[in-house]
Amino acid sequence: MTRKTLGSSVRETREQLRLSQRELAEHVGVKASHIAYIEGNQRRPSLRLLLRIADVLGLDRWQLFTLSHPDAEDLVRDVRMPPKAKPGDSWRRFAADHSLHKRNNITPQELKLLRQVSLVQDVSCPKHFLFILNSIRQAGAR
């Protein structure tokens, strides 16, 4: 099995779209020889050119970036794909934020109620507990 490269991705997609190297070059504003070098993995395009190629060919920008800069993938992976939170992480962070409780006048009874909510359904963000609590408070005030 051959490893996918930036050049092979560009070439395969360009051919599927029935574009010549010259036509792709005209669309992205470079010479056809530059496209040939990229497809041959002899040159790495600038980030601006990489974006134009991705847009013209309808390719995923992120995938082209990581193919062009494989050494950078580990550095930026956390920015694109944060590690998946474990169930209950949001509740633990919310429950531990005592200054947030104080600022929002959250009572022990309300904390107990929110804990029950977290057991029924995982809440994705600690601040969503404030939304839930304020919704409950408003419903009770009516």
TORVEX-843552 format. One record per residue (C-alpha): residue number from 1; x, y, z. Coordinates in nm, 3 decimals, always signed. Layout:
# TORVEX-843552
+-----+---------+---------+---------+
: num :       X :       Y :       Z :
+-----+---------+---------+---------+
: NUM :       X :       Y :       Z :
...
+-----+---------+---------+---------+
***
This chain:
# TORVEX-843552
+-----+---------+---------+---------+
: num :       X :       Y :       Z :
+-----+---------+---------+---------+
:   1 :  +0.000 :  +0.000 :  +0.000 :
:   2 :  +0.142 :  +0.337 :  -0.097 :
:   3 :  +0.140 :  +0.622 :  +0.146 :
:   4 :  -0.080 :  +0.914 :  +0.041 :
:   5 :  +0.114 :  +1.230 :  -0.028 :
:   6 :  +0.021 :  +1.586 :  -0.108 :
:   7 :  +0.133 :  +1.537 :  -0.468 :
:   8 :  -0.067 :  +1.219 :  -0.521 :
:   9 :  -0.378 :  +1.376 :  -0.366 :
:  10 :  -0.356 :  +1.681 :  -0.589 :
:  11 :  -0.285 :  +1.472 :  -0.900 :
:  12 :  -0.568 :  +1.221 :  -0.836 :
:  13 :  -0.825 :  +1.491 :  -0.770 :
:  14 :  -0.710 :  +1.705 :  -1.063 :
:  15 :  -0.739 :  +1.405 :  -1.296 :
:  16 :  -1.083 :  +1.314 :  -1.158 :
:  17 :  -1.195 :  +1.668 :  -1.237 :
:  18 :  -1.042 :  +1.631 :  -1.584 :
:  19 :  -0.819 :  +1.933 :  -1.538 :
:  20 :  -0.476 :  +1.959 :  -1.692 :
:  21 :  -0.183 :  +2.085 :  -1.488 :
:  22 :  -0.196 :  +2.402 :  -1.698 :
:  23 :  -0.568 :  +2.456 :  -1.621 :
:  24 :  -0.516 :  +2.404 :  -1.246 :
:  25 :  -0.218 :  +2.639 :  -1.258 :
:  26 :  -0.429 :  +2.909 :  -1.423 :
:  27 :  -0.700 :  +2.871 :  -1.159 :
:  28 :  -0.457 :  +2.907 :  -0.868 :
:  29 :  -0.225 :  +3.166 :  -1.027 :
:  30 :  +0.101 :  +2.976 :  -1.078 :
:  31 :  +0.289 :  +2.818 :  -1.369 :
:  32 :  +0.207 :  +2.464 :  -1.481 :
:  33 :  +0.562 :  +2.359 :  -1.394 :
:  34 :  +0.497 :  +2.456 :  -1.032 :
:  35 :  +0.194 :  +2.223 :  -1.023 :
:  36 :  +0.413 :  +1.948 :  -1.174 :
:  37 :  +0.671 :  +1.998 :  -0.898 :
:  38 :  +0.400 :  +1.984 :  -0.630 :
:  39 :  +0.247 :  +1.669 :  -0.779 :
:  40 :  +0.593 :  +1.514 :  -0.795 :
:  41 :  +0.647 :  +1.600 :  -0.426 :
:  42 :  +0.948 :  +1.809 :  -0.525 :
:  43 :  +0.806 :  +2.133 :  -0.389 :
:  44 :  +0.587 :  +2.227 :  -0.097 :
:  45 :  +0.337 :  +2.503 :  -0.177 :
:  46 :  +0.300 :  +2.811 :  +0.037 :
:  47 :  +0.004 :  +2.809 :  +0.272 :
:  48 :  -0.181 :  +3.060 :  +0.052 :
:  49 :  -0.127 :  +2.845 :  -0.257 :
:  50 :  -0.227 :  +2.536 :  -0.061 :
:  51 :  -0.558 :  +2.703 :  +0.029 :
:  52 :  -0.622 :  +2.802 :  -0.333 :
:  53 :  -0.549 :  +2.447 :  -0.451 :
:  54 :  -0.781 :  +2.303 :  -0.186 :
:  55 :  -1.059 :  +2.542 :  -0.286 :
:  56 :  -1.024 :  +2.483 :  -0.661 :
:  57 :  -1.010 :  +2.105 :  -0.624 :
:  58 :  -1.271 :  +2.089 :  -0.348 :
:  59 :  -1.032 :  +1.918 :  -0.107 :
:  60 :  -1.025 :  +1.941 :  +0.270 :
:  61 :  -0.785 :  +2.219 :  +0.368 :
:  62 :  -0.683 :  +2.045 :  +0.688 :
:  63 :  -0.596 :  +1.722 :  +0.508 :
:  64 :  -0.385 :  +1.906 :  +0.250 :
:  65 :  -0.208 :  +2.100 :  +0.523 :
:  66 :  -0.116 :  +1.784 :  +0.713 :
:  67 :  -0.003 :  +1.614 :  +0.392 :
:  68 :  +0.211 :  +1.917 :  +0.312 :
:  69 :  +0.346 :  +1.951 :  +0.667 :
:  70 :  +0.328 :  +1.603 :  +0.827 :
:  71 :  +0.568 :  +1.707 :  +1.102 :
:  72 :  +0.323 :  +1.978 :  +1.215 :
:  73 :  +0.026 :  +1.746 :  +1.257 :
:  74 :  +0.116 :  +1.648 :  +1.613 :
:  75 :  +0.169 :  +2.015 :  +1.707 :
:  76 :  -0.172 :  +2.131 :  +1.590 :
:  77 :  -0.383 :  +1.821 :  +1.648 :
:  78 :  -0.509 :  +1.950 :  +1.983 :
:  79 :  -0.628 :  +2.274 :  +1.821 :
:  80 :  -0.835 :  +2.092 :  +1.559 :
:  81 :  -0.946 :  +1.789 :  +1.757 :
:  82 :  -0.944 :  +1.838 :  +2.132 :
:  83 :  -0.931 :  +1.515 :  +2.329 :
:  84 :  -1.273 :  +1.372 :  +2.388 :
:  85 :  -1.403 :  +1.459 :  +2.732 :
:  86 :  -1.492 :  +1.174 :  +2.962 :
:  87 :  -1.847 :  +1.152 :  +3.092 :
:  88 :  -1.877 :  +1.359 :  +3.407 :
:  89 :  -1.578 :  +1.585 :  +3.334 :
:  90 :  -1.802 :  +1.890 :  +3.296 :
:  91 :  -1.976 :  +1.819 :  +3.624 :
:  92 :  -1.646 :  +1.774 :  +3.809 :
:  93 :  -1.513 :  +2.106 :  +3.673 :
:  94 :  -1.839 :  +2.284 :  +3.753 :
:  95 :  -1.862 :  +2.136 :  +4.104 :
:  96 :  -1.503 :  +2.236 :  +4.181 :
:  97 :  -1.545 :  +2.599 :  +4.071 :
:  98 :  -1.641 :  +2.753 :  +4.406 :
:  99 :  -1.589 :  +3.110 :  +4.288 :
: 100 :  -1.847 :  +3.047 :  +4.014 :
: 101 :  -2.090 :  +2.915 :  +4.275 :
: 102 :  -2.038 :  +3.224 :  +4.489 :
: 103 :  -2.078 :  +3.469 :  +4.196 :
: 104 :  -2.404 :  +3.303 :  +4.094 :
: 105 :  -2.540 :  +3.244 :  +4.447 :
: 106 :  -2.574 :  +2.870 :  +4.391 :
: 107 :  -2.717 :  +2.699 :  +4.697 :
: 108 :  -2.628 :  +2.348 :  +4.817 :
: 109 :  -2.979 :  +2.236 :  +4.716 :
: 110 :  -2.925 :  +2.368 :  +4.363 :
: 111 :  -2.589 :  +2.191 :  +4.343 :
: 112 :  -2.761 :  +1.868 :  +4.444 :
: 113 :  -3.023 :  +1.919 :  +4.174 :
: 114 :  -2.757 :  +1.989 :  +3.910 :
: 115 :  -2.570 :  +1.677 :  +4.018 :
: 116 :  -2.888 :  +1.479 :  +3.948 :
: 117 :  -2.908 :  +1.641 :  +3.603 :
: 118 :  -2.550 :  +1.533 :  +3.531 :
: 119 :  -2.639 :  +1.173 :  +3.619 :
: 120 :  -2.934 :  +1.170 :  +3.380 :
: 121 :  -2.749 :  +1.322 :  +3.083 :
: 122 :  -2.386 :  +1.422 :  +3.036 :
: 123 :  -2.357 :  +1.799 :  +2.996 :
: 124 :  -2.090 :  +1.898 :  +2.744 :
: 125 :  -1.967 :  +2.220 :  +2.905 :
: 126 :  -1.950 :  +2.331 :  +3.269 :
: 127 :  -2.111 :  +2.666 :  +3.185 :
: 128 :  -2.416 :  +2.483 :  +3.052 :
: 129 :  -2.499 :  +2.398 :  +3.412 :
: 130 :  -2.554 :  +2.772 :  +3.469 :
: 131 :  -2.796 :  +2.781 :  +3.177 :
: 132 :  -2.984 :  +2.483 :  +3.320 :
: 133 :  -2.991 :  +2.638 :  +3.667 :
: 134 :  -3.112 :  +2.976 :  +3.540 :
: 135 :  -3.384 :  +2.803 :  +3.336 :
: 136 :  -3.499 :  +2.619 :  +3.647 :
: 137 :  -3.492 :  +2.940 :  +3.851 :
: 138 :  -3.699 :  +3.126 :  +3.590 :
: 139 :  -3.952 :  +2.843 :  +3.568 :
: 140 :  -3.986 :  +2.844 :  +3.948 :
: 141 :  -4.038 :  +3.220 :  +3.957 :
: 142 :  -4.347 :  +3.200 :  +3.737 :
+-----+---------+---------+---------+
***
